Amino acid sequence: MAKSLACADMGMAGCPGSFTVETEEELMQHVQIHAGVAHPDLEITPEMGEQMQAVIKTV
Ligand SMILES: [Zn+2]
């Protein structure tokens, strides 16, 4: 089982970023690194963290 998250699911229309890794912790790290590069204006708020939890898929 792996965890998967796509930027498009987070409301980032047009971003092809998607991540599939083994753990939710790792997923958060990937998202943070990606956000820093691709979405530098994006602030990761607690609300956004909750939203992420909601759209994470187990694949
Ligand atoms: Zn993105």
PDB file of the backbone (N, CA, C, O) and the ligand in Angstrom, with CONECT records:
HET     ZN  A 101       1
ATOM      1  N   MET A   1       0.856  -1.199   0.000  1.00  0.00           N
ATOM      2  CA  MET A   1       0.000   0.000   0.000  1.00  0.00           C
ATOM      3  C   MET A   1       0.889   1.245   0.000  1.00  0.00           C
ATOM      4  O   MET A   1       1.861   1.335   0.750  1.00  0.00           O
ATOM      5  N   ALA A   2       0.535   2.187  -0.848  1.00  0.00           N
ATOM      6  CA  ALA A   2       1.277   3.437  -0.910  1.00  0.00           C
ATOM      7  C   ALA A   2       0.293   4.595  -0.795  1.00  0.00           C
ATOM      8  O   ALA A   2      -0.914   4.440  -0.981  1.00  0.00           O
ATOM      9  N   LYS A   3       0.845   5.743  -0.486  1.00  0.00           N
ATOM     10  CA  LYS A   3       0.017   6.943  -0.368  1.00  0.00           C
ATOM     11  C   LYS A   3       0.250   7.820  -1.583  1.00  0.00           C
ATOM     12  O   LYS A   3       1.380   7.987  -2.040  1.00  0.00           O
ATOM     13  N   SER A   4      -0.826   8.374  -2.093  1.00  0.00           N
ATOM     14  CA  SER A   4      -0.738   9.159  -3.315  1.00  0.00           C
ATOM     15  C   SER A   4      -1.483  10.482  -3.158  1.00  0.00           C
ATOM     16  O   SER A   4      -2.555  10.551  -2.556  1.00  0.00           O
ATOM     17  N   LEU A   5      -0.879  11.528  -3.719  1.00  0.00           N
ATOM     18  CA  LEU A   5      -1.509  12.846  -3.682  1.00  0.00           C
ATOM     19  C   LEU A   5      -1.157  13.579  -4.964  1.00  0.00           C
ATOM     20  O   LEU A   5      -0.009  13.562  -5.407  1.00  0.00           O
ATOM     21  N   ALA A   6      -2.148  14.221  -5.551  1.00  0.00           N
ATOM     22  CA  ALA A   6      -1.913  15.006  -6.758  1.00  0.00           C
ATOM     23  C   ALA A   6      -2.200  16.468  -6.467  1.00  0.00           C
ATOM     24  O   ALA A   6      -3.166  16.803  -5.781  1.00  0.00           O
ATOM     25  N   CYS A   7      -1.347  17.331  -6.997  1.00  0.00           N
ATOM     26  CA  CYS A   7      -1.549  18.769  -6.838  1.00  0.00           C
ATOM     27  C   CYS A   7      -2.929  19.191  -7.330  1.00  0.00           C
ATOM     28  O   CYS A   7      -3.587  20.033  -6.718  1.00  0.00           O
ATOM     29  N   ALA A   8      -3.358  18.601  -8.436  1.00  0.00           N
ATOM     30  CA  ALA A   8      -4.658  18.968  -9.004  1.00  0.00           C
ATOM     31  C   ALA A   8      -5.781  18.733  -7.991  1.00  0.00           C
ATOM     32  O   ALA A   8      -6.765  19.471  -7.960  1.00  0.00           O
ATOM     33  N   ASP A   9      -5.620  17.690  -7.158  1.00  0.00           N
ATOM     34  CA  ASP A   9      -6.641  17.397  -6.146  1.00  0.00           C
ATOM     35  C   ASP A   9      -6.662  18.442  -5.043  1.00  0.00           C
ATOM     36  O   ASP A   9      -7.645  18.577  -4.315  1.00  0.00           O
ATOM     37  N   MET A  10      -5.560  19.182  -4.930  1.00  0.00           N
ATOM     38  CA  MET A  10      -5.464  20.231  -3.923  1.00  0.00           C
ATOM     39  C   MET A  10      -5.951  21.568  -4.456  1.00  0.00           C
ATOM     40  O   MET A  10      -5.829  22.591  -3.782  1.00  0.00           O
ATOM     41  N   GLY A  11      -6.498  21.563  -5.657  1.00  0.00           N
ATOM     42  CA  GLY A  11      -7.009  22.804  -6.228  1.00  0.00           C
ATOM     43  C   GLY A  11      -5.971  23.538  -7.056  1.00  0.00           C
ATOM     44  O   GLY A  11      -6.213  24.654  -7.516  1.00  0.00           O
ATOM     45  N   MET A  12      -4.801  22.906  -7.248  1.00  0.00           N
ATOM     46  CA  MET A  12      -3.765  23.516  -8.075  1.00  0.00           C
ATOM     47  C   MET A  12      -3.989  23.090  -9.527  1.00  0.00           C
ATOM     48  O   MET A  12      -3.249  22.273 -10.074  1.00  0.00           O
ATOM     49  N   ALA A  13      -5.012  23.657 -10.125  1.00  0.00           N
ATOM     50  CA  ALA A  13      -5.334  23.273 -11.496  1.00  0.00           C
ATOM     51  C   ALA A  13      -4.159  23.598 -12.404  1.00  0.00           C
ATOM     52  O   ALA A  13      -3.560  24.668 -12.302  1.00  0.00           O
ATOM     53  N   GLY A  14      -3.840  22.686 -13.275  1.00  0.00           N
ATOM     54  CA  GLY A  14      -2.771  22.938 -14.224  1.00  0.00           C
ATOM     55  C   GLY A  14      -1.425  22.454 -13.764  1.00  0.00           C
ATOM     56  O   GLY A  14      -0.481  22.432 -14.554  1.00  0.00           O
ATOM     57  N   CYS A  15      -1.300  22.063 -12.501  1.00  0.00           N
ATOM     58  CA  CYS A  15      -0.021  21.522 -12.040  1.00  0.00           C
ATOM     59  C   CYS A  15      -0.037  20.010 -12.218  1.00  0.00           C
ATOM     60  O   CYS A  15      -0.936  19.334 -11.718  1.00  0.00           O
ATOM     61  N   PRO A  16       0.947  19.481 -12.924  1.00  0.00           N
ATOM     62  CA  PRO A  16       0.983  18.036 -13.159  1.00  0.00           C
ATOM     63  C   PRO A  16       1.585  17.260 -11.993  1.00  0.00           C
ATOM     64  O   PRO A  16       1.706  16.037 -12.054  1.00  0.00           O
ATOM     65  N   GLY A  17       1.959  17.966 -10.938  1.00  0.00           N
ATOM     66  CA  GLY A  17       2.638  17.303  -9.828  1.00  0.00           C
ATOM     67  C   GLY A  17       1.774  16.247  -9.167  1.00  0.00           C
ATOM     68  O   GLY A  17       0.635  16.514  -8.781  1.00  0.00           O
ATOM     69  N   SER A  18       2.314  15.062  -9.040  1.00  0.00           N
ATOM     70  CA  SER A  18       1.636  14.042  -8.251  1.00  0.00           C
ATOM     71  C   SER A  18       2.691  13.151  -7.622  1.00  0.00           C
ATOM     72  O   SER A  18       3.758  12.926  -8.194  1.00  0.00           O
ATOM     73  N   PHE A  19       2.383  12.657  -6.457  1.00  0.00           N
ATOM     74  CA  PHE A  19       3.379  11.954  -5.650  1.00  0.00           C
ATOM     75  C   PHE A  19       2.803  10.647  -5.143  1.00  0.00           C
ATOM     76  O   PHE A  19       1.675  10.605  -4.652  1.00  0.00           O
ATOM     77  N   THR A  20       3.566   9.601  -5.259  1.00  0.00           N
ATOM     78  CA  THR A  20       3.168   8.315  -4.701  1.00  0.00           C
ATOM     79  C   THR A  20       4.360   7.762  -3.946  1.00  0.00           C
ATOM     80  O   THR A  20       5.385   7.420  -4.535  1.00  0.00           O
ATOM     81  N   VAL A  21       4.212   7.679  -2.639  1.00  0.00           N
ATOM     82  CA  VAL A  21       5.304   7.185  -1.800  1.00  0.00           C
ATOM     83  C   VAL A  21       4.744   6.230  -0.761  1.00  0.00           C
ATOM     84  O   VAL A  21       3.536   5.998  -0.696  1.00  0.00           O
ATOM     85  N   GLU A  22       5.637   5.680   0.050  1.00  0.00           N
ATOM     86  CA  GLU A  22       5.230   4.616   0.961  1.00  0.00           C
ATOM     87  C   GLU A  22       4.448   5.103   2.181  1.00  0.00           C
ATOM     88  O   GLU A  22       3.533   4.428   2.653  1.00  0.00           O
ATOM     89  N   THR A  23       4.817   6.276   2.681  1.00  0.00           N
ATOM     90  CA  THR A  23       4.190   6.719   3.920  1.00  0.00           C
ATOM     91  C   THR A  23       3.676   8.144   3.789  1.00  0.00           C
ATOM     92  O   THR A  23       4.113   8.915   2.936  1.00  0.00           O
ATOM     93  N   GLU A  24       2.727   8.466   4.671  1.00  0.00           N
ATOM     94  CA  GLU A  24       2.136   9.794   4.662  1.00  0.00           C
ATOM     95  C   GLU A  24       3.179  10.851   5.024  1.00  0.00           C
ATOM     96  O   GLU A  24       3.165  11.960   4.491  1.00  0.00           O
ATOM     97  N   GLU A  25       4.090  10.489   5.945  1.00  0.00           N
ATOM     98  CA  GLU A  25       5.160  11.414   6.334  1.00  0.00           C
ATOM     99  C   GLU A  25       6.023  11.796   5.144  1.00  0.00           C
ATOM    100  O   GLU A  25       6.358  12.961   4.932  1.00  0.00           O
ATOM    101  N   GLU A  26       6.376  10.753   4.366  1.00  0.00           N
ATOM    102  CA  GLU A  26       7.212  10.965   3.198  1.00  0.00           C
ATOM    103  C   GLU A  26       6.455  11.831   2.186  1.00  0.00           C
ATOM    104  O   GLU A  26       7.029  12.703   1.534  1.00  0.00           O
ATOM    105  N   LEU A  27       5.182  11.569   2.077  1.00  0.00           N
ATOM    106  CA  LEU A  27       4.342  12.324   1.146  1.00  0.00           C
ATOM    107  C   LEU A  27       4.379  13.814   1.483  1.00  0.00           C
ATOM    108  O   LEU A  27       4.521  14.662   0.602  1.00  0.00           O
ATOM    109  N   MET A  28       4.249  14.113   2.763  1.00  0.00           N
ATOM    110  CA  MET A  28       4.276  15.517   3.205  1.00  0.00           C
ATOM    111  C   MET A  28       5.614  16.170   2.852  1.00  0.00           C
ATOM    112  O   MET A  28       5.666  17.336   2.459  1.00  0.00           O
ATOM    113  N   GLN A  29       6.696  15.396   3.000  1.00  0.00           N
ATOM    114  CA  GLN A  29       8.013  15.944   2.668  1.00  0.00           C
ATOM    115  C   GLN A  29       8.101  16.266   1.182  1.00  0.00           C
ATOM    116  O   GLN A  29       8.616  17.314   0.793  1.00  0.00           O
ATOM    117  N   HIS A  30       7.593  15.358   0.359  1.00  0.00           N
ATOM    118  CA  HIS A  30       7.624  15.577  -1.090  1.00  0.00           C
ATOM    119  C   HIS A  30       6.792  16.797  -1.462  1.00  0.00           C
ATOM    120  O   HIS A  30       7.196  17.621  -2.283  1.00  0.00           O
ATOM    121  N   VAL A  31       5.627  16.892  -0.840  1.00  0.00           N
ATOM    122  CA  VAL A  31       4.737  18.009  -1.150  1.00  0.00           C
ATOM    123  C   VAL A  31       5.399  19.324  -0.759  1.00  0.00           C
ATOM    124  O   VAL A  31       5.322  20.310  -1.492  1.00  0.00           O
ATOM    125  N   GLN A  32       6.047  19.332   0.399  1.00  0.00           N
ATOM    126  CA  GLN A  32       6.683  20.566   0.846  1.00  0.00           C
ATOM    127  C   GLN A  32       7.808  20.981  -0.093  1.00  0.00           C
ATOM    128  O   GLN A  32       7.946  22.157  -0.430  1.00  0.00           O
ATOM    129  N   ILE A  33       8.610  20.007  -0.510  1.00  0.00           N
ATOM    130  CA  ILE A  33       9.707  20.312  -1.431  1.00  0.00           C
ATOM    131  C   ILE A  33       9.148  20.807  -2.765  1.00  0.00           C
ATOM    132  O   ILE A  33       9.622  21.797  -3.324  1.00  0.00           O
ATOM    133  N   HIS A  34       8.128  20.098  -3.264  1.00  0.00           N
ATOM    134  CA  HIS A  34       7.520  20.485  -4.532  1.00  0.00           C
ATOM    135  C   HIS A  34       6.894  21.869  -4.433  1.00  0.00           C
ATOM    136  O   HIS A  34       7.052  22.693  -5.333  1.00  0.00           O
ATOM    137  N   ALA A  35       6.189  22.122  -3.345  1.00  0.00           N
ATOM    138  CA  ALA A  35       5.527  23.413  -3.174  1.00  0.00           C
ATOM    139  C   ALA A  35       6.554  24.536  -3.163  1.00  0.00           C
ATOM    140  O   ALA A  35       6.320  25.612  -3.713  1.00  0.00           O
ATOM    141  N   GLY A  36       7.705  24.271  -2.523  1.00  0.00           N
ATOM    142  CA  GLY A  36       8.746  25.282  -2.459  1.00  0.00           C
ATOM    143  C   GLY A  36       9.282  25.644  -3.835  1.00  0.00           C
ATOM    144  O   GLY A  36       9.663  26.788  -4.083  1.00  0.00           O
ATOM    145  N   VAL A  37       9.308  24.655  -4.732  1.00  0.00           N
ATOM    146  CA  VAL A  37       9.849  24.860  -6.074  1.00  0.00           C
ATOM    147  C   VAL A  37       8.772  25.379  -7.027  1.00  0.00           C
ATOM    148  O   VAL A  37       8.987  26.347  -7.757  1.00  0.00           O
ATOM    149  N   ALA A  38       7.611  24.722  -7.011  1.00  0.00           N
ATOM    150  CA  ALA A  38       6.587  24.990  -8.017  1.00  0.00           C
ATOM    151  C   ALA A  38       5.540  26.002  -7.559  1.00  0.00           C
ATOM    152  O   ALA A  38       4.898  26.660  -8.377  1.00  0.00           O
ATOM    153  N   HIS A  39       5.377  26.117  -6.243  1.00  0.00           N
ATOM    154  CA  HIS A  39       4.346  27.027  -5.718  1.00  0.00           C
ATOM    155  C   HIS A  39       4.946  27.874  -4.597  1.00  0.00           C
ATOM    156  O   HIS A  39       4.518  27.789  -3.446  1.00  0.00           O
ATOM    157  N   PRO A  40       5.939  28.688  -4.943  1.00  0.00           N
ATOM    158  CA  PRO A  40       6.653  29.422  -3.877  1.00  0.00           C
ATOM    159  C   PRO A  40       5.759  30.391  -3.100  1.00  0.00           C
ATOM    160  O   PRO A  40       6.078  30.759  -1.970  1.00  0.00           O
ATOM    161  N   ASP A  41       4.639  30.805  -3.706  1.00  0.00           N
ATOM    162  CA  ASP A  41       3.747  31.741  -3.012  1.00  0.00           C
ATOM    163  C   ASP A  41       2.789  31.036  -2.064  1.00  0.00           C
ATOM    164  O   ASP A  41       2.088  31.661  -1.268  1.00  0.00           O
ATOM    165  N   LEU A  42       2.785  29.720  -2.179  1.00  0.00           N
ATOM    166  CA  LEU A  42       1.832  28.953  -1.397  1.00  0.00           C
ATOM    167  C   LEU A  42       2.304  28.817   0.044  1.00  0.00           C
ATOM    168  O   LEU A  42       3.452  28.461   0.309  1.00  0.00           O
ATOM    169  N   GLU A  43       1.393  29.110   0.967  1.00  0.00           N
ATOM    170  CA  GLU A  43       1.724  28.944   2.373  1.00  0.00           C
ATOM    171  C   GLU A  43       1.034  27.687   2.868  1.00  0.00           C
ATOM    172  O   GLU A  43      -0.176  27.529   2.704  1.00  0.00           O
ATOM    173  N   ILE A  44       1.800  26.797   3.469  1.00  0.00           N
ATOM    174  CA  ILE A  44       1.186  25.562   3.951  1.00  0.00           C
ATOM    175  C   ILE A  44       0.635  25.825   5.339  1.00  0.00           C
ATOM    176  O   ILE A  44       1.375  25.904   6.319  1.00  0.00           O
ATOM    177  N   THR A  45      -0.673  25.957   5.401  1.00  0.00           N
ATOM    178  CA  THR A  45      -1.366  26.270   6.641  1.00  0.00           C
ATOM    179  C   THR A  45      -1.900  24.975   7.256  1.00  0.00           C
ATOM    180  O   THR A  45      -1.957  23.941   6.591  1.00  0.00           O
ATOM    181  N   PRO A  46      -2.286  25.041   8.522  1.00  0.00           N
ATOM    182  CA  PRO A  46      -2.909  23.845   9.136  1.00  0.00           C
ATOM    183  C   PRO A  46      -4.144  23.406   8.354  1.00  0.00           C
ATOM    184  O   PRO A  46      -4.402  22.211   8.210  1.00  0.00           O
ATOM    185  N   GLU A  47      -4.910  24.382   7.849  1.00  0.00           N
ATOM    186  CA  GLU A  47      -6.095  24.049   7.059  1.00  0.00           C
ATOM    187  C   GLU A  47      -5.701  23.259   5.819  1.00  0.00           C
ATOM    188  O   GLU A  47      -6.357  22.291   5.433  1.00  0.00           O
ATOM    189  N   MET A  48      -4.611  23.704   5.209  1.00  0.00           N
ATOM    190  CA  MET A  48      -4.156  23.020   4.002  1.00  0.00           C
ATOM    191  C   MET A  48      -3.689  21.599   4.346  1.00  0.00           C
ATOM    192  O   MET A  48      -3.884  20.664   3.569  1.00  0.00           O
ATOM    193  N   GLY A  49      -3.078  21.459   5.509  1.00  0.00           N
ATOM    194  CA  GLY A  49      -2.687  20.130   5.970  1.00  0.00           C
ATOM    195  C   GLY A  49      -3.891  19.220   6.086  1.00  0.00           C
ATOM    196  O   GLY A  49      -3.839  18.051   5.704  1.00  0.00           O
ATOM    197  N   GLU A  50      -4.983  19.765   6.619  1.00  0.00           N
ATOM    198  CA  GLU A  50      -6.209  18.970   6.749  1.00  0.00           C
ATOM    199  C   GLU A  50      -6.774  18.605   5.385  1.00  0.00           C
ATOM    200  O   GLU A  50      -7.240  17.489   5.157  1.00  0.00           O
ATOM    201  N   GLN A  51      -6.716  19.585   4.484  1.00  0.00           N
ATOM    202  CA  GLN A  51      -7.219  19.350   3.137  1.00  0.00           C
ATOM    203  C   GLN A  51      -6.403  18.239   2.463  1.00  0.00           C
ATOM    204  O   GLN A  51      -6.944  17.392   1.752  1.00  0.00           O
ATOM    205  N   MET A  52      -5.094  18.266   2.707  1.00  0.00           N
ATOM    206  CA  MET A  52      -4.225  17.234   2.154  1.00  0.00           C
ATOM    207  C   MET A  52      -4.627  15.864   2.669  1.00  0.00           C
ATOM    208  O   MET A  52      -4.726  14.902   1.908  1.00  0.00           O
ATOM    209  N   GLN A  53      -4.855  15.792   3.970  1.00  0.00           N
ATOM    210  CA  GLN A  53      -5.259  14.508   4.562  1.00  0.00           C
ATOM    211  C   GLN A  53      -6.498  13.978   3.863  1.00  0.00           C
ATOM    212  O   GLN A  53      -6.646  12.774   3.655  1.00  0.00           O
ATOM    213  N   ALA A  54      -7.392  14.904   3.502  1.00  0.00           N
ATOM    214  CA  ALA A  54      -8.666  14.505   2.916  1.00  0.00           C
ATOM    215  C   ALA A  54      -8.514  13.973   1.497  1.00  0.00           C
ATOM    216  O   ALA A  54      -9.310  13.142   1.060  1.00  0.00           O
ATOM    217  N   VAL A  55      -7.498  14.442   0.771  1.00  0.00           N
ATOM    218  CA  VAL A  55      -7.381  14.034  -0.631  1.00  0.00           C
ATOM    219  C   VAL A  55      -6.307  12.961  -0.854  1.00  0.00           C
ATOM    220  O   VAL A  55      -6.123  12.481  -1.972  1.00  0.00           O
ATOM    221  N   ILE A  56      -5.604  12.592   0.215  1.00  0.00           N
ATOM    222  CA  ILE A  56      -4.608  11.524   0.074  1.00  0.00           C
ATOM    223  C   ILE A  56      -5.322  10.206  -0.231  1.00  0.00           C
ATOM    224  O   ILE A  56      -6.275   9.817   0.443  1.00  0.00           O
ATOM    225  N   LYS A  57      -4.831   9.548  -1.257  1.00  0.00           N
ATOM    226  CA  LYS A  57      -5.408   8.252  -1.629  1.00  0.00           C
ATOM    227  C   LYS A  57      -4.435   7.150  -1.239  1.00  0.00           C
ATOM    228  O   LYS A  57      -3.218   7.308  -1.333  1.00  0.00           O
ATOM    229  N   THR A  58      -4.987   6.057  -0.808  1.00  0.00           N
ATOM    230  CA  THR A  58      -4.168   4.872  -0.577  1.00  0.00           C
ATOM    231  C   THR A  58      -4.246   4.011  -1.827  1.00  0.00           C
ATOM    232  O   THR A  58      -5.319   3.570  -2.238  1.00  0.00           O
ATOM    233  N   VAL A  59      -3.079   3.784  -2.419  1.00  0.00           N
ATOM    234  CA  VAL A  59      -3.060   3.048  -3.686  1.00  0.00           C
ATOM    235  C   VAL A  59      -2.240   1.762  -3.551  1.00  0.00           C
ATOM    236  O   VAL A  59      -2.109   1.009  -4.516  1.00  0.00           O
TER     237      VAL A  59
HETATM  238 ZN    ZN A 101       2.187  21.410  -7.815  1.00  0.00          ZN2+
END
